[in-house]
Amino acid sequence: MAVKRKKPKNPTKKAKKSRTPFFKNEKFKFVFGVLVLLVASYLLIAFISFLFFGAADQSKLDLPWSELVFDSTIKVQNKAGKTGAWLSEVVFNQGFGLASFIFIYLLAIIGFKILGRNKGRFSKNFFFSFVLLIWLSVTLGLIFTKTEGGSAIYAGGKYGFVLSNWLSSLIGTFGVVLLLFVSAVIIFVVRFDKGYHWLKNRLRRKEKVDIPAFEEEQEPLEDSNITDESISKVIEDDDIVKAIFEPDSEEDDSLEVEIASKEEKDEEVNEEKREEEEELELTVKKIQEEEGDPIQNEEMEDYDPTLDLSEFKFPTLELLEDHNFGNAEVSNEELISNKNKIVETLRHYKIEITKIRATIGPTITLYEIVPAPGIRISKIKNLEDDIALSLAALGIRIIAPIPGRGTIGIEVPNQSPEVVSMRSILSSKKFQENTAELPVALGKTISNETYLFDLVKMPHILVAGATGQGKSVGVNVIITSLLYKKHPSQLKFVFVDPKKVELNLYSVLEKHYLAKLPGEEEPVITDIQKVKNTLNSINVEMDQRYDLLKKAHARNVKEYNKKFISRKLNPEKGHKYMPYIVVIIDEFADLIMTAGKEIELPIARIAQLARAVGIHMIIATQRPSTNIITGVIKANFPARIAFKVASMIDSRTILDTPGANQLIGKGDMLIASGSNITRVQCAFVDTPEVEKVCSFISEQRGYPTAFLLPEYVGDDEPGPGEVDLNNKDELFDDAARVVVMNQMGSTSMIQRKFSIGYNRAGRIMDQLEAAGVVGPSEGSKARQVLIQDEYSLEQLLNDLN
Ligand SMILES: Nc1ncnc2c1ncn2[C@@H]1O[C@H](COP(=O)(O)OP(=O)(O)OP(=O)(O)O)[C@@H](O)[C@H]1O
């Protein structure tokens, strides 16, 4: 009985089903497709026969169709019979002449399209075939102005003939020839992208433009299915080259400081270039691999994830401040004085140097020295404090040796440090032109380069630093960078902020960029229990994403989305576009102190596995002690950012090396990724600026709700076996009445009737089971209702209350 009532389970689905027109039916499509192909074949036979026997049949084809068909004395030679002969006459001679064969091609592509076999671009093919039909018939009409004595066939057909005649009278024969030529070139260029590039290259070569070898290779790449990753790689390589050149250009300002020649540098540059070329070849290979992707599906316009908010406007740079308070540059006097002090101090300890070179950064100047042969590096390293003392500067850091350069670096803070504005780094060419998946512009390096990374490659970041050293600003910089590059459909944030103040300003982005649990009020999570549920829910999302990736044979979310966008994945089979999810946890220490393992384990799991499915995590902490940043966390967060910390031990805890204790604060930071440590001056973005950016976004139309994460039932929610009837849900009585009235124990019915989440409906169902209203769960079937009438139910409810 209960099963019968299952019918209205999903009314919208039902409505959809009944609305499906008959011509979308698979069988109908198949029959229709085959019919169209048969007609095409028949016409092909008729047309070809017409070419041979048209002249012989000509006299009979002047008769009206009915007379021709029904008069049995009339015989035609056309292999497709009288109808075929008559059709050929109408389409060929009265229509478009030899170009009429294009009709057969059109019918064939329509037939294959209906059968679902047409993988080409249908609308494009259709349109161009039509254009070609007209073009060809006019051309043939122009060339074969008169039919030859014996021939009964108009090569250009009546239309071609009339049209070409009319055009000739209008612009003259030469004009028509010119028009046909120009239109042929236009058709060719518009229709064939490859042909266009071929033509362009031909013309270029003719101009004898000297194109370097790698550029010639890049040209077709633009057009092929080049992946964003490969583009970003090319750009990154470019950046490396720049990074090598830039310090040199800086040196020009301080020529007096430089002692040695630049020959070595040139060699390095050559080597980098060689590497770059090798890298480029690799990229090309990768593209070929991807072309062989076996999953192909029916042709449609590409899916556009941004379509729902297509009018969304990215925040403008004007929303950000310049923060340029007339920052003084490092003077030559300062450079020379520092250089002299370094040289003197080292000399004092009998360390001779052969070369010293300065690279000026926004807050720090790096003095690179090459000690004389035989000097032990450790000796210089041990003099760190002495050099600091003699330079009377805090924050001296010695890097001995600078990896990959064979020199020793001494970083000295500038007397008047520069504030690196967020605006300046976001307006940098490097950021503007970056095509990385999740580009983050964090600040400027020691060589005044914009420091940029792709969060996808990092892929989770641990940020630590003593209070007031720029951690919150750093996190805001990361978020702002992403907001300037990613559309709301491509990126979602989960904000966890136990302090309740730091990330709250982003709550206005709820309907654009935030993800939350269903039924959750607050978009920024502050409650520990909710943090647990959210992290576990992200784990569920991660598992679901892995399942979808597996089904789609995709290795990562980028590949998956690419397939989804090109409609190779069927949404009806559960596939969906996957936005990146960036989880930002501020004050991680507070969470670990209160919830310990319950928080640590889901975080570690996400950190271990979520990279491929587009989930990334950034956790920030003030207290970088080993009980907070445990081995499990450390092992899974290869990228770490350290602002100034109080002690060397703290520095070791974050970076596995000292150094963060010697930073100068105010956004001065060390970034460790793998074995590389880079000193970067973090960009500065003030809270009012972030607020402006957020309100710019939130004032625009958003999605109806935040991005909903999967539901997660916490462990401390009572399970079915341990239902507490003293603590019944307030909808319990009403739900019991609905169940008994309908005689159907279905959770989804309760969920629908009361517009509540599945979890709550499930809990009510468990309570109904414990109260004896329904029987135990029977898998996907509705539960048996144990109370038969409303009277018995009211009695039971009275007893329970
Ligand atoms: N990149 C920067 N450039 C210049 N000044 C900065 C920078 N970052 C931070 N500051 C300065 O340091 C102050 C403190 O920064 P911030 O609030 O980010 O510290 P914090 O480490 O988050 O502190 P807490 O842990 O107490 O929240 C800022 O108000 C600003 O004046």
The ligand as an SDF file (V2000), in Angstrom:
LIG
                    3D

 31 33  0  0  0  0  0  0  0  0999 V2000
   52.5830   44.1950    4.2550 N   0  0  0  0  0  0  0  0  0  0  0  0
   52.5910   45.1830    5.1250 C   0  0  0  0  0  0  0  0  0  0  0  0
   53.1440   46.3520    4.8030 N   0  0  0  0  0  0  0  0  0  0  0  0
   53.1560   47.3600    5.6870 C   0  0  0  0  0  0  0  0  0  0  0  0
   52.6400   47.2820    6.9170 N   0  0  0  0  0  0  0  0  0  0  0  0
   52.0770   46.1560    7.2980 C   0  0  0  0  0  0  0  0  0  0  0  0
   52.0200   45.0380    6.4190 C   0  0  0  0  0  0  0  0  0  0  0  0
   51.3940   44.0400    7.0510 N   0  0  0  0  0  0  0  0  0  0  0  0
   51.0680   44.4920    8.2640 C   0  0  0  0  0  0  0  0  0  0  0  0
   51.4780   45.7540    8.4150 N   0  0  0  0  0  0  0  0  0  0  0  0
   51.3010   46.5640    9.6050 C   0  0  0  0  0  0  0  0  0  0  0  0
   51.2210   45.7100   10.7370 O   0  0  0  0  0  0  0  0  0  0  0  0
   49.9720   45.8580   11.3880 C   0  0  0  0  0  0  0  0  0  0  0  0
   49.5050   44.5260   11.9420 C   0  0  0  0  0  0  0  0  0  0  0  0
   49.2340   43.6590   10.8730 O   0  0  0  0  0  0  0  0  0  0  0  0
   48.2190   42.4450   11.0300 P   0  0  0  0  0  0  0  0  0  0  0  0
   46.9410   42.9040   11.6180 O   0  0  0  0  0  0  0  0  0  0  0  0
   48.1600   41.7620    9.7540 O   0  0  0  0  0  0  0  0  0  0  0  0
   48.9790   41.5650   12.0720 O   0  0  0  0  0  0  0  0  0  0  0  0
   48.6360   40.1190   12.5730 P   0  0  0  0  0  0  0  0  0  0  0  0
   49.8800   39.3430   12.4960 O   0  0  0  0  0  0  0  0  0  0  0  0
   47.4700   39.5840   11.8760 O   0  0  0  0  0  0  0  0  0  0  0  0
   48.2380   40.3760   14.0520 O   0  0  0  0  0  0  0  0  0  0  0  0
   47.2270   39.5000   14.9010 P   0  0  0  0  0  0  0  0  0  0  0  0
   47.7630   38.1400   14.9030 O   0  0  0  0  0  0  0  0  0  0  0  0
   47.2780   40.1540   16.2430 O   0  0  0  0  0  0  0  0  0  0  0  0
   45.8900   39.6170   14.2500 O   0  0  0  0  0  0  0  0  0  0  0  0
   49.0550   46.4590   10.3640 C   0  0  0  0  0  0  0  0  0  0  0  0
   48.0270   47.2210   10.9300 O   0  0  0  0  0  0  0  0  0  0  0  0
   49.9820   47.3120    9.5290 C   0  0  0  0  0  0  0  0  0  0  0  0
   50.1500   48.5790   10.1120 O   0  0  0  0  0  0  0  0  0  0  0  0
  1  2  1  0
  2  3  1  0
  2  7  2  0
  3  4  2  0
  4  5  1  0
  5  6  2  0
  6  7  1  0
  6 10  1  0
  7  8  1  0
  8  9  2  0
  9 10  1  0
 10 11  1  0
 11 12  1  0
 11 30  1  0
 12 13  1  0
 13 14  1  0
 13 28  1  0
 14 15  1  0
 15 16  1  0
 16 17  2  0
 16 18  1  0
 16 19  1  0
 19 20  1  0
 20 21  2  0
 20 22  1  0
 20 23  1  0
 23 24  1  0
 24 25  2  0
 24 26  1  0
 24 27  1  0
 28 29  1  0
 28 30  1  0
 30 31  1  0
M  END
$$$$
